[in-house]
Amino acid sequence: MKQLRPAVLAGIFAIAGVLSWAGARLWNAYGTLPGVPLAAPIVLAVIAVVLLATALSMRARLKAQRERRPGAKGVEPLMAARAVVFGQASALVAALVAGMYGGVGVFLLTDAMDVPARRDQAWYAGGSVIAGAAVIAAALFLERVLKLPEDDDPSKARATA
């Protein structure tokens, strides 16, 4: 399984931000811009907490397994793979959602901040960006915790493949 590259996540964030900013400008010019839901930063924050808790749990289990403590559960490879896939998928979606709300937030900050409802929407968008960054950080930490050691001998890799 390949590791996530932060540059890919930053690219997704930037592209989603630019497209949503342009979309918000267009939508606002020809209609009423829909609001940013308060639930967005809350859901992203919950996902970040779940990912962080998973990473810390896996790290403790792996440490106990390495130290050969009696009763240590360890981490089964399938469980580790599922956790990494969950983290990677969460990070990709968080980059997309945070970029989208970031673009809308920039539009709201530069357009009409004298309207109180728009000010609240800008706060929700900013919270979504911060919570999305927390999801990405937690996912990358989980991936690092569960990273398999690299095999230096290419002949062994061919023999097992």
DSSP file with accessible surface (Angstrom, degrees, kcal/mol):
  #  RESIDUE AA STRUCTURE BP1 BP2  ACC     N-H-->O    O-->H-N    N-H-->O    O-->H-N    TCO  KAPPA ALPHA  PHI   PSI    X-CA   Y-CA   Z-CA
    1    1 A M              0   0  144      0, 0.0     2,-0.2     0, 0.0    84,-0.0   0.000 360.0 360.0 360.0 131.7    0.0    0.0    0.0
    2    2 A K        -     0   0  175      1,-0.1     2,-0.1     3,-0.0     3,-0.1  -0.573 360.0-117.1 -83.3 147.3    1.4    3.4   -1.0
    3    3 A Q        -     0   0   87     -2,-0.2     2,-0.1     1,-0.1    -1,-0.1  -0.457  31.3-102.5 -80.4 152.1    1.6    6.2    1.5
    4    4 A L        -     0   0   27     -2,-0.1    -1,-0.1     1,-0.0     3,-0.1  -0.465  30.7-137.6 -68.4 143.5   -0.3    9.4    1.1
    5    5 A R    >>  -     0   0  165     -2,-0.1     4,-1.7     1,-0.1     3,-0.8  -0.913   4.2-143.1-103.1 127.1    1.7   12.3   -0.1
    6    6 A P  H 3> S+     0   0   84      0, 0.0     4,-2.7     0, 0.0     5,-0.2   0.836 101.6  61.7 -57.4 -29.6    1.0   15.6    1.6
    7    7 A A  H 3> S+     0   0   77      2,-0.2     4,-2.3     1,-0.2     5,-0.1   0.881 102.1  50.6 -64.8 -36.7    1.6   17.4   -1.8
    8    8 A V  H <> S+     0   0   75     -3,-0.8     4,-2.6     2,-0.2    -1,-0.2   0.928 111.4  47.9 -65.5 -43.6   -1.4   15.4   -3.3
    9    9 A L  H  X S+     0   0    5     -4,-1.7     4,-2.5     1,-0.2    -2,-0.2   0.910 111.8  49.8 -63.8 -40.5   -3.6   16.5   -0.3
   10   10 A A  H  X S+     0   0   59     -4,-2.7     4,-2.7     2,-0.2    -1,-0.2   0.890 110.3  51.2 -64.9 -38.1   -2.5   20.1   -0.7
   11   11 A G  H  X S+     0   0   30     -4,-2.3     4,-2.8     2,-0.2     5,-0.3   0.922 110.5  47.6 -64.3 -44.2   -3.2   19.9   -4.4
   12   12 A I  H  X S+     0   0   51     -4,-2.6     4,-2.6     2,-0.2     5,-0.3   0.930 113.1  49.6 -61.2 -44.7   -6.7   18.6   -3.8
   13   13 A F  H  X S+     0   0   74     -4,-2.5     4,-2.3    -5,-0.2    -2,-0.2   0.934 113.5  45.4 -59.1 -47.6   -7.3   21.3   -1.2
   14   14 A A  H  X S+     0   0   54     -4,-2.7     4,-2.6     2,-0.2     5,-0.2   0.924 114.2  46.9 -65.8 -45.3   -6.1   24.1   -3.5
   15   15 A I  H  X S+     0   0  110     -4,-2.8     4,-2.6     1,-0.2     5,-0.2   0.936 114.2  47.6 -63.8 -44.9   -8.1   22.9   -6.5
   16   16 A A  H  X S+     0   0   11     -4,-2.6     4,-2.5    -5,-0.3     5,-0.2   0.898 112.3  51.5 -63.2 -37.2  -11.2   22.4   -4.5
   17   17 A G  H  X S+     0   0   12     -4,-2.3     4,-2.3    -5,-0.3    -2,-0.2   0.934 111.6  44.6 -65.4 -45.9  -10.7   25.9   -2.9
   18   18 A V  H  X S+     0   0   96     -4,-2.6     4,-2.5     2,-0.2     5,-0.2   0.932 115.6  47.5 -65.3 -44.9  -10.3   27.7   -6.2
   19   19 A L  H  X S+     0   0  120     -4,-2.6     4,-2.6    -5,-0.2    -2,-0.2   0.906 114.1  46.3 -64.9 -40.2  -13.2   25.9   -7.8
   20   20 A S  H  X S+     0   0   18     -4,-2.5     4,-2.6    -5,-0.2    -1,-0.2   0.868 110.9  53.0 -73.0 -32.7  -15.5   26.5   -4.9
   21   21 A W  H  X S+     0   0   91     -4,-2.3     4,-2.2    -5,-0.2    -2,-0.2   0.950 112.8  44.4 -62.5 -46.5  -14.5   30.2   -4.7
   22   22 A A  H  X S+     0   0   46     -4,-2.5     4,-2.4     1,-0.2    -2,-0.2   0.910 114.1  50.1 -64.4 -41.4  -15.3   30.6   -8.4
   23   23 A G  H  X S+     0   0   33     -4,-2.6     4,-3.1    -5,-0.2     5,-0.2   0.891 109.2  51.3 -63.5 -39.6  -18.6   28.7   -7.9
   24   24 A A  H  X S+     0   0    4     -4,-2.6     4,-2.6     2,-0.2    -2,-0.2   0.908 110.2  49.4 -65.0 -40.6  -19.5   30.9   -4.9
   25   25 A R  H  X S+     0   0  134     -4,-2.2     4,-1.7     2,-0.2    -2,-0.2   0.934 115.1  44.1 -62.0 -45.8  -18.9   34.0   -6.9
   26   26 A L  H  X S+     0   0  111     -4,-2.4     4,-1.5     2,-0.2    -2,-0.2   0.934 115.0  47.7 -65.1 -46.4  -21.0   32.7   -9.8
   27   27 A W  H  X S+     0   0  140     -4,-3.1     4,-1.0     1,-0.2    -2,-0.2   0.909 112.0  50.1 -63.1 -41.7  -23.8   31.4   -7.5
   28   28 A N  H  < S+     0   0   44     -4,-2.6    -1,-0.2    -5,-0.2    -2,-0.2   0.849 108.2  53.7 -66.9 -32.3  -23.9   34.7   -5.6
   29   29 A A  H  < S+     0   0   73     -4,-1.7    -1,-0.2    -5,-0.2    -2,-0.2   0.832 122.4  27.4 -70.4 -31.7  -24.1   36.7   -8.8
   30   30 A Y  H  < S-     0   0  197     -4,-1.5     2,-0.3    -3,-0.2    -2,-0.2   0.271 131.3 -11.4-116.7   9.1  -27.1   34.8  -10.1
   31   31 A G  S  < S-     0   0   36     -4,-1.0     2,-0.6    -3,-0.2     0, 0.0  -0.942  90.2 -50.8-175.4-162.0  -28.9   33.6   -7.0
   32   32 A T        -     0   0  124     -2,-0.3    -4,-0.1    -3,-0.1    -3,-0.1  -0.877  50.8-126.5-102.0 123.8  -28.6   33.1   -3.2
   33   33 A L        -     0   0   25     -2,-0.6    -9,-0.1    -5,-0.1    -8,-0.0  -0.482  28.0-121.4 -68.0 125.9  -25.5   31.4   -2.0
   34   34 A P        -     0   0   72      0, 0.0    -1,-0.1     0, 0.0     2,-0.0  -0.348  33.8-103.6 -67.2 153.9  -26.4   28.5    0.3
   35   35 A G        -     0   0   54      1,-0.1    83,-0.1    -2,-0.0    82,-0.0  -0.295  24.4-111.0 -78.1 159.6  -25.0   28.6    3.8
   36   36 A V        -     0   0    7     -2,-0.0     2,-0.1    68,-0.0    88,-0.1  -0.801  41.0-121.9 -85.6 124.5  -22.1   26.7    5.2
   37   37 A P    >   -     0   0   60      0, 0.0     3,-1.0     0, 0.0    -1,-0.0  -0.422   1.9-138.3 -73.6 143.1  -23.5   24.2    7.7
   38   38 A L  T 3> S+     0   0   90      1,-0.2     4,-1.0     2,-0.2    -2,-0.0   0.784 101.2  68.6 -65.1 -25.3  -22.3   24.3   11.3
   39   39 A A  H 3> S+     0   0   56      1,-0.2     4,-3.1     2,-0.2     5,-0.3   0.772  82.2  75.2 -67.7 -23.7  -22.2   20.5   11.2
   40   40 A A  H <> S+     0   0   14     -3,-1.0     4,-2.2     1,-0.2     5,-0.2   0.947 100.0  38.1 -59.4 -53.7  -19.3   20.5    8.8
   41   41 A P  H  > S+     0   0   19      0, 0.0     4,-2.3     0, 0.0    -1,-0.2   0.880 116.8  53.8 -67.3 -30.1  -16.5   21.4   11.3
   42   42 A I  H  X S+     0   0   96     -4,-1.0     4,-2.3     2,-0.2    -2,-0.2   0.947 110.1  45.2 -67.3 -46.4  -18.1   19.3   14.0
   43   43 A V  H  X S+     0   0   81     -4,-3.1     4,-2.3     1,-0.2    -1,-0.2   0.927 113.9  49.5 -64.0 -43.8  -18.2   16.2   11.8
   44   44 A L  H  X S+     0   0   11     -4,-2.2     4,-2.3    -5,-0.3    -1,-0.2   0.904 110.2  51.2 -62.6 -38.7  -14.6   16.7   10.6
   45   45 A A  H  X S+     0   0   43     -4,-2.3     4,-2.3    -5,-0.2    -1,-0.2   0.909 108.9  50.8 -65.7 -39.4  -13.4   17.2   14.2
   46   46 A V  H  X S+     0   0   83     -4,-2.3     4,-2.5     2,-0.2    -2,-0.2   0.923 109.9  50.0 -63.7 -42.7  -15.1   14.0   15.3
   47   47 A I  H  X S+     0   0   52     -4,-2.3     4,-2.6     1,-0.2    -2,-0.2   0.919 109.5  52.0 -62.1 -40.6  -13.4   12.1   12.5
   48   48 A A  H  X S+     0   0   11     -4,-2.3     4,-2.5     1,-0.2    -2,-0.2   0.919 110.0  48.6 -62.2 -41.8  -10.0   13.6   13.5
   49   49 A V  H  X S+     0   0   98     -4,-2.3     4,-2.8     2,-0.2     5,-0.2   0.920 111.5  49.7 -65.0 -42.6  -10.6   12.5   17.1
   50   50 A V  H  X S+     0   0   66     -4,-2.5     4,-2.4     2,-0.2    -2,-0.2   0.930 112.5  47.3 -62.7 -44.4  -11.5    9.0   16.0
   51   51 A L  H  X S+     0   0    0     -4,-2.6     4,-2.5     2,-0.2    -2,-0.2   0.918 113.3  48.2 -63.2 -42.5   -8.4    8.8   13.7
   52   52 A L  H  X S+     0   0   79     -4,-2.5     4,-2.7     2,-0.2     5,-0.2   0.924 111.8  49.1 -65.3 -42.7   -6.1   10.0   16.5
   53   53 A A  H  X S+     0   0   56     -4,-2.8     4,-2.4     1,-0.2    -2,-0.2   0.907 111.8  49.9 -62.7 -40.1   -7.6    7.6   19.0
   54   54 A T  H  X S+     0   0   40     -4,-2.4     4,-2.8    -5,-0.2     5,-0.2   0.929 111.4  48.5 -63.4 -44.4   -7.1    4.7   16.5
   55   55 A A  H  X S+     0   0    0     -4,-2.5     4,-2.5     1,-0.2    -2,-0.2   0.922 112.7  47.1 -63.1 -44.1   -3.5    5.8   15.9
   56   56 A L  H  X S+     0   0   72     -4,-2.7     4,-2.2     2,-0.2    -1,-0.2   0.900 113.3  49.0 -66.0 -39.2   -2.7    6.0   19.6
   57   57 A S  H  X S+     0   0   60     -4,-2.4     4,-2.4    -5,-0.2    -2,-0.2   0.933 112.8  46.9 -64.2 -46.0   -4.4    2.7   20.3
   58   58 A M  H  X S+     0   0   10     -4,-2.8     4,-2.7     2,-0.2     5,-0.2   0.900 111.0  52.5 -63.9 -39.3   -2.5    1.0   17.5
   59   59 A R  H  X S+     0   0  125     -4,-2.5     4,-2.3    -5,-0.2    -1,-0.2   0.925 110.6  47.2 -63.8 -41.9    0.8    2.5   18.6
   60   60 A A  H  X S+     0   0   58     -4,-2.2     4,-2.4     1,-0.2    -2,-0.2   0.910 113.1  48.6 -65.8 -40.8    0.3    1.2   22.1
   61   61 A R  H  X S+     0   0   65     -4,-2.4     4,-2.2     2,-0.2    13,-0.3   0.898 112.0  48.6 -66.7 -40.8   -0.6   -2.3   20.9
   62   62 A L  H  X S+     0   0   34     -4,-2.7     4,-2.6     2,-0.2    -2,-0.2   0.897 111.1  50.8 -66.1 -38.5    2.4   -2.4   18.6
   63   63 A K  H  X S+     0   0  100     -4,-2.3     4,-2.2    -5,-0.2    -2,-0.2   0.930 111.2  47.7 -64.6 -43.4    4.7   -1.3   21.4
   64   64 A A  H  <>S+     0   0   10     -4,-2.4     5,-2.2     1,-0.2     4,-0.3   0.891 112.1  50.6 -63.7 -38.0    3.3   -4.0   23.7
   65   65 A Q  H ><5S+     0   0   94     -4,-2.2     3,-1.0     1,-0.2    -2,-0.2   0.916 110.6  48.4 -66.5 -42.8    3.7   -6.5   20.9
   66   66 A R  H 3<5S+     0   0  169     -4,-2.6    -2,-0.2     1,-0.3    -1,-0.2   0.867 112.2  48.7 -65.0 -36.7    7.3   -5.5   20.3
   67   67 A E  T 3<5S-     0   0  103     -4,-2.2    -1,-0.3    -5,-0.2    -2,-0.2   0.454 107.7-130.4 -81.7  -2.1    8.1   -5.7   24.0
   68   68 A R  T < 5 -     0   0  218     -3,-1.0    -3,-0.2    -4,-0.3    -2,-0.1   0.878  37.3-178.1  53.7  46.4    6.5   -9.1   24.2
   69   69 A R    > < -     0   0  115     -5,-2.2     3,-1.8    -6,-0.1    -1,-0.2  -0.483  35.4 -99.7 -71.2 143.6    4.4   -8.2   27.2
   70   70 A P  T 3  S+     0   0  131      0, 0.0     3,-0.1     0, 0.0    -1,-0.1  -0.426 108.2  15.0 -64.8 134.2    2.2  -11.0   28.5
   71   71 A G  T 3  S+     0   0   81      1,-0.3     2,-0.2    -2,-0.1    -2,-0.1   0.526  85.6 155.8  80.7   6.4   -1.4  -10.6   27.2
   72   72 A A    <   -     0   0   41     -3,-1.8    -1,-0.3    -8,-0.2   -11,-0.1  -0.481  33.1-155.5 -68.6 131.0   -0.5   -8.1   24.5
   73   73 A K        -     0   0  175     -2,-0.2    -1,-0.2     1,-0.1   -12,-0.1   0.855  22.7-168.1 -74.7 -40.2   -3.0   -8.1   21.8
   74   74 A G        -     0   0    5    -13,-0.3     2,-0.4     1,-0.1   -12,-0.2  -0.222  30.3 -74.8  75.6-171.7   -0.8   -6.8   19.0
   75   75 A V        -     0   0   19    -14,-0.1    -1,-0.1   -13,-0.1   -17,-0.0  -0.984  36.0-137.7-129.8 121.9   -2.2   -5.7   15.6
   76   76 A E     >  -     0   0  137     -2,-0.4     4,-2.4     1,-0.1     5,-0.2  -0.517  22.9-122.1 -74.8 144.9   -3.4   -8.1   13.0
   77   77 A P  H  > S+     0   0  112      0, 0.0     4,-2.6     0, 0.0     5,-0.2   0.878 111.4  52.4 -57.5 -38.1   -2.3   -7.2    9.4
   78   78 A L  H  > S+     0   0   99      1,-0.2     4,-2.5     2,-0.2     5,-0.2   0.911 109.8  48.7 -66.8 -38.9   -5.8   -7.0    8.1
   79   79 A M  H  > S+     0   0   58      2,-0.2     4,-2.3     1,-0.2    -1,-0.2   0.915 112.0  49.5 -66.2 -40.2   -6.9   -4.6   10.9
   80   80 A A  H  X S+     0   0   19     -4,-2.4     4,-2.4     2,-0.2    -2,-0.2   0.925 110.9  49.6 -63.7 -42.9   -3.8   -2.5   10.2
   81   81 A A  H  X S+     0   0   38     -4,-2.6     4,-2.5     1,-0.2    -2,-0.2   0.918 111.2  49.2 -63.6 -42.2   -4.6   -2.4    6.5
   82   82 A R  H  X S+     0   0  169     -4,-2.5     4,-2.5     1,-0.2    -1,-0.2   0.896 110.5  50.7 -64.1 -39.8   -8.2   -1.4    7.2
   83   83 A A  H  X S+     0   0   10     -4,-2.3     4,-2.5     2,-0.2    -2,-0.2   0.913 110.9  48.5 -64.8 -40.4   -7.1    1.4    9.6
   84   84 A V  H  X S+     0   0   14     -4,-2.4     4,-3.0     2,-0.2     5,-0.2   0.924 111.5  49.4 -66.7 -41.6   -4.7    2.8    7.0
   85   85 A V  H  X S+     0   0   75     -4,-2.5     4,-2.8     2,-0.2     5,-0.3   0.928 111.0  50.4 -63.3 -42.1   -7.4    2.7    4.3
   86   86 A F  H  X S+     0   0   87     -4,-2.5     4,-2.4     1,-0.2    -2,-0.2   0.931 112.9  47.0 -60.3 -43.9   -9.8    4.5    6.6
   87   87 A G  H  X S+     0   0    1     -4,-2.5     4,-2.4     2,-0.2    -2,-0.2   0.919 113.1  47.5 -64.8 -44.1   -7.2    7.1    7.4
   88   88 A Q  H  X S+     0   0   34     -4,-3.0     4,-2.3     2,-0.2    -2,-0.2   0.930 113.6  47.1 -64.9 -44.5   -6.3    7.6    3.7
   89   89 A A  H  X S+     0   0   51     -4,-2.8     4,-2.5    -5,-0.2     5,-0.2   0.920 112.8  50.0 -63.3 -41.4   -9.9    7.9    2.6
   90   90 A S  H  X S+     0   0   16     -4,-2.4     4,-2.7    -5,-0.3    -1,-0.2   0.902 110.6  49.8 -63.3 -40.9  -10.7   10.3    5.5
   91   91 A A  H  X S+     0   0    0     -4,-2.4     4,-2.4     2,-0.2    -1,-0.2   0.909 111.0  48.7 -65.9 -41.7   -7.7   12.5    4.6
   92   92 A L  H  X S+     0   0   67     -4,-2.3     4,-1.9     2,-0.2    -2,-0.2   0.936 115.1  43.9 -64.6 -44.7   -8.6   12.7    0.9
   93   93 A V  H  X S+     0   0   84     -4,-2.5     4,-3.1     1,-0.2     5,-0.3   0.911 112.7  52.7 -67.0 -39.7  -12.2   13.6    1.7
   94   94 A A  H  X S+     0   0    1     -4,-2.7     4,-3.0    -5,-0.2     5,-0.3   0.897 107.7  51.4 -63.5 -39.3  -11.1   16.1    4.4
   95   95 A A  H  X S+     0   0    0     -4,-2.4     4,-2.0     2,-0.2    -1,-0.2   0.921 113.6  45.3 -62.5 -41.4   -8.8   17.8    1.9
   96   96 A L  H  X S+     0   0   96     -4,-1.9     4,-2.4     2,-0.2    -2,-0.2   0.953 117.5  42.1 -66.6 -49.1  -11.7   18.1   -0.6
   97   97 A V  H  X S+     0   0   36     -4,-3.1     4,-2.8     2,-0.2     5,-0.3   0.924 115.7  48.8 -67.2 -44.0  -14.2   19.3    2.0
   98   98 A A  H  X S+     0   0    2     -4,-3.0     4,-2.3    -5,-0.3    -1,-0.2   0.901 112.8  48.9 -64.1 -39.4  -11.8   21.7    3.7
   99   99 A G  H  X S+     0   0    0     -4,-2.0     4,-2.5    -5,-0.3    -2,-0.2   0.921 111.1  50.3 -63.9 -42.0  -10.7   23.1    0.3
  100  100 A M  H  X S+     0   0   76     -4,-2.4     4,-2.0     1,-0.2    -2,-0.2   0.957 115.8  40.4 -62.0 -50.0  -14.3   23.6   -0.7
  101  101 A Y  H  X S+     0   0   39     -4,-2.8     4,-2.6     1,-0.2    -1,-0.2   0.821 111.7  58.4 -71.2 -27.9  -15.3   25.4    2.5
  102  102 A G  H  X S+     0   0   14     -4,-2.3     4,-2.5    -5,-0.3    -1,-0.2   0.921 106.7  47.7 -63.8 -43.4  -12.0   27.3    2.4
  103  103 A G  H  X S+     0   0    4     -4,-2.5     4,-2.1     2,-0.2    -2,-0.2   0.923 113.8  46.6 -63.3 -42.4  -12.9   28.7   -1.0
  104  104 A V  H  X S+     0   0   22     -4,-2.0     4,-2.7     1,-0.2    -2,-0.2   0.912 111.5  52.7 -65.5 -40.1  -16.4   29.6    0.1
  105  105 A G  H  X S+     0   0    6     -4,-2.6     4,-2.6     2,-0.2    -2,-0.2   0.903 108.0  49.9 -62.7 -41.7  -14.9   31.2    3.3
  106  106 A V  H  X S+     0   0   76     -4,-2.5     4,-2.0     2,-0.2    -1,-0.2   0.925 110.9  50.1 -62.6 -42.5  -12.5   33.3    1.3
  107  107 A F  H  X S+     0   0    7     -4,-2.1     4,-1.3     1,-0.2    -2,-0.2   0.941 112.1  47.4 -59.6 -45.9  -15.3   34.5   -0.9
  108  108 A L  H  < S+     0   0    3     -4,-2.7     4,-0.5     1,-0.2    -2,-0.2   0.885 111.2  51.3 -65.0 -37.6  -17.4   35.4    2.2
  109  109 A L  H  < S+     0   0  107     -4,-2.6     4,-0.3     1,-0.2    -1,-0.2   0.841 116.8  39.3 -67.7 -32.9  -14.4   37.2    3.8
  110  110 A T  H  < S+     0   0   99     -4,-2.0    -1,-0.2    -5,-0.2    -2,-0.2   0.596 117.7  48.9 -93.0 -10.4  -13.8   39.3    0.7
  111  111 A D  S  < S-     0   0   77     -4,-1.3     2,-0.3    -5,-0.2    -3,-0.2   0.906 121.4 -15.0 -96.0 -81.4  -17.4   39.9   -0.3
  112  112 A A    >   +     0   0   21     -4,-0.5     3,-1.1    -5,-0.2     6,-0.2  -0.624  58.2 156.2-134.8  76.1  -19.9   41.2    2.3
  113  113 A M  T 3   +     0   0   54     -2,-0.3     6,-0.1    -4,-0.3    -1,-0.1   0.562  67.1  77.5 -79.8  -4.8  -18.7   40.8    5.9
  114  114 A D  T 3  S+     0   0  128     -3,-0.1    -1,-0.2     4,-0.1     3,-0.1   0.668  76.2  85.8 -77.9 -11.3  -21.0   43.5    7.1
  115  115 A V  S <> S-     0   0   65     -3,-1.1     4,-1.8     1,-0.1     3,-0.4  -0.782  76.1-146.6 -88.5 119.4  -23.9   41.0    6.9
  116  116 A P  H  > S+     0   0   79      0, 0.0     4,-2.0     0, 0.0     5,-0.2   0.864  96.3  54.6 -57.7 -38.0  -24.0   39.1   10.3
  117  117 A A  H  > S+     0   0   62      1,-0.2     4,-2.0     2,-0.2     5,-0.1   0.900 108.2  49.4 -64.0 -37.6  -25.2   35.9    8.7
  118  118 A R  H  > S+     0   0   47     -3,-0.4     4,-2.1     2,-0.2    -1,-0.2   0.858 106.9  55.9 -68.4 -35.0  -22.3   35.9    6.2
  119  119 A R  H  X S+     0   0  102     -4,-1.8     4,-1.9     2,-0.2    -2,-0.2   0.932 108.0  48.0 -63.2 -43.9  -19.9   36.5    9.1
  120  120 A D  H  X S+     0   0   80     -4,-2.0     4,-2.2     1,-0.2    -2,-0.2   0.913 110.1  52.7 -61.9 -41.8  -21.2   33.4   10.9
  121  121 A Q  H  X S+     0   0   41     -4,-2.0     4,-2.4     1,-0.2    -1,-0.2   0.883 106.7  52.6 -62.1 -38.0  -20.9   31.4    7.6
  122  122 A A  H  X S+     0   0   11     -4,-2.1     4,-2.5     1,-0.2    -1,-0.2   0.897 108.3  51.1 -65.6 -38.1  -17.2   32.5    7.3
  123  123 A W  H  X S+     0   0  188     -4,-1.9     4,-2.5     2,-0.2    -2,-0.2   0.913 110.4  48.7 -63.5 -43.7  -16.5   31.3   10.8
  124  124 A Y  H  X S+     0   0   66     -4,-2.2     4,-2.0     2,-0.2    -2,-0.2   0.907 111.6  49.9 -62.6 -40.3  -18.1   27.9   10.0
  125  125 A A  H  X S+     0   0    0     -4,-2.4     4,-1.9     2,-0.2    -2,-0.2   0.924 111.0  48.7 -64.8 -43.6  -16.0   27.7    6.9
  126  126 A G  H  X S+     0   0   33     -4,-2.5     4,-2.3     1,-0.2    -2,-0.2   0.902 110.0  52.0 -62.8 -40.2  -12.8   28.6    8.8
  127  127 A G  H  X S+     0   0   25     -4,-2.5     4,-2.8     1,-0.2    -1,-0.2   0.879 107.3  53.5 -62.6 -36.2  -13.7   25.9   11.4
  128  128 A S  H  X S+     0   0    0     -4,-2.0     4,-2.4     2,-0.2    -1,-0.2   0.889 107.7  50.1 -66.0 -38.7  -14.1   23.4    8.6
  129  129 A V  H  X S+     0   0   40     -4,-1.9     4,-2.3     2,-0.2    -2,-0.2   0.938 113.4  45.6 -65.1 -44.9  -10.7   24.2    7.2
  130  130 A I  H  X S+     0   0  127     -4,-2.3     4,-1.9     1,-0.2    -2,-0.2   0.934 114.9  46.8 -65.1 -44.8   -9.0   23.8   10.6
  131  131 A A  H  X S+     0   0   10     -4,-2.8     4,-2.1     2,-0.2    -1,-0.2   0.884 110.8  53.2 -66.2 -36.1  -10.9   20.6   11.4
  132  132 A G  H  X S+     0   0    0     -4,-2.4     4,-2.3    -5,-0.2    -1,-0.2   0.905 107.6  50.8 -64.0 -40.2  -10.1   19.2    7.9
  133  133 A A  H  X S+     0   0   56     -4,-2.3     4,-2.6     1,-0.2    -1,-0.2   0.884 108.4  53.0 -63.7 -36.0   -6.4   19.9    8.6
  134  134 A A  H  X S+     0   0   45     -4,-1.9     4,-2.6     2,-0.2    -2,-0.2   0.897 107.9  50.5 -66.2 -38.8   -6.7   18.0   11.9
  135  135 A V  H  X S+     0   0    1     -4,-2.1     4,-2.7     2,-0.2    -2,-0.2   0.937 111.4  48.4 -62.5 -45.4   -8.2   15.0   10.0
  136  136 A I  H  X S+     0   0   31     -4,-2.3     4,-2.5     1,-0.2     5,-0.2   0.934 112.5  47.9 -62.1 -44.8   -5.3   15.1    7.6
  137  137 A A  H  X S+     0   0   61     -4,-2.6     4,-2.2     1,-0.2    -1,-0.2   0.927 113.4  47.4 -62.7 -43.6   -2.7   15.3   10.4
  138  138 A A  H  X S+     0   0    9     -4,-2.6     4,-2.6     1,-0.2    -1,-0.2   0.896 112.1  50.3 -65.6 -38.7   -4.4   12.5   12.3
  139  139 A A  H  X S+     0   0    2     -4,-2.7     4,-2.5     2,-0.2    -2,-0.2   0.914 110.9  48.1 -66.8 -41.6   -4.6   10.3    9.2
  140  140 A L  H  X S+     0   0   46     -4,-2.5     4,-2.1     2,-0.2    -1,-0.2   0.881 111.7  51.0 -66.9 -34.8   -0.9   10.9    8.3
  141  141 A F  H  X S+     0   0   61     -4,-2.2     4,-2.5    -5,-0.2    -2,-0.2   0.932 110.0  49.3 -65.9 -44.2    0.0   10.1   12.0
  142  142 A L  H  X S+     0   0    1     -4,-2.6     4,-2.0     1,-0.2    -2,-0.2   0.925 111.0  50.2 -59.8 -43.3   -2.0    6.8   11.8
  143  143 A E  H  < S+     0   0   10     -4,-2.5    -1,-0.2     1,-0.2    -2,-0.2   0.897 110.7  49.3 -63.3 -38.9   -0.3    5.9    8.5
  144  144 A R  H >< S+     0   0  194     -4,-2.1     3,-1.0     1,-0.2    -1,-0.2   0.892 108.8  52.7 -67.9 -39.5    3.1    6.6   10.1
  145  145 A V  H 3< S+     0   0   27     -4,-2.5    -1,-0.2     1,-0.2    -2,-0.2   0.902 116.1  39.9 -61.5 -39.3    2.3    4.5   13.1
  146  146 A L  T 3< S+     0   0   18     -4,-2.0    -1,-0.2    -5,-0.2    -2,-0.2   0.270  84.4 133.1 -97.6  12.9    1.3    1.5   10.9
  147  147 A K    <   -     0   0  105     -3,-1.0    -3,-0.1    -4,-0.2     3,-0.0  -0.427  53.8-131.2 -67.6 132.5    4.1    1.9    8.4
  148  148 A L        -     0   0  138     -2,-0.2    -1,-0.1     1,-0.1    -2,-0.1  -0.583  29.7-100.9 -79.9 144.5    5.8   -1.3    7.5
  149  149 A P        -     0   0  122      0, 0.0     2,-0.2     0, 0.0    -1,-0.1  -0.389  40.8-110.6 -64.8 142.3    9.6   -1.3    7.6
  150  150 A E        -     0   0  143      1,-0.1     2,-0.6    -3,-0.0    -3,-0.0  -0.486  23.9-126.9 -73.0 142.2   11.1   -1.0    4.1
  151  151 A D        -     0   0   89     -2,-0.2     6,-0.1     1,-0.1    -1,-0.1  -0.823  17.2-165.3 -91.4 121.0   13.0   -4.1    2.9
  152  152 A D        +     0   0  151     -2,-0.6    -1,-0.1     1,-0.1    -2,-0.0   0.737  69.8  76.9 -79.0 -22.4   16.5   -3.2    1.8
  153  153 A D    >>  -     0   0   63      1,-0.2     4,-1.2     2,-0.0     3,-0.7  -0.772  61.1-166.3 -96.1 108.6   17.2   -6.3   -0.2
  154  154 A P  H 3> S+     0   0   78      0, 0.0     4,-1.9     0, 0.0     5,-0.2   0.802  85.6  63.7 -65.7 -24.5   15.4   -6.3   -3.6
  155  155 A S  H 3> S+     0   0   61      1,-0.2     4,-1.8     2,-0.2     5,-0.1   0.885 101.3  50.9 -68.8 -32.7   16.0  -10.0   -4.1
  156  156 A K  H <> S+     0   0  119     -3,-0.7     4,-1.8     2,-0.2    -1,-0.2   0.883 107.2  54.0 -69.3 -36.2   13.8  -10.8   -1.1
  157  157 A A  H  X S+     0   0   46     -4,-1.2     4,-1.2     1,-0.2    -2,-0.2   0.908 110.1  46.5 -65.4 -39.7   11.1   -8.6   -2.4
  158  158 A R  H  < S+     0   0  184     -4,-1.9    -1,-0.2     1,-0.2    -2,-0.2   0.875 109.9  54.3 -68.8 -35.9   11.1  -10.5   -5.7
  159  159 A A  H  < S+     0   0   84     -4,-1.8    -1,-0.2     1,-0.2    -2,-0.2   0.860 113.5  40.7 -68.7 -33.1   11.1  -13.9   -4.0
  160  160 A T  H  <        0   0  124     -4,-1.8    -1,-0.2    -5,-0.1    -2,-0.2   0.672 360.0 360.0 -88.6 -16.4    8.0  -13.1   -1.9
  161  161 A A     <        0   0  117     -4,-1.2    -3,-0.0    -5,-0.2    -4,-0.0  -0.152 360.0 360.0 -77.9 360.0    6.1  -11.4   -4.7
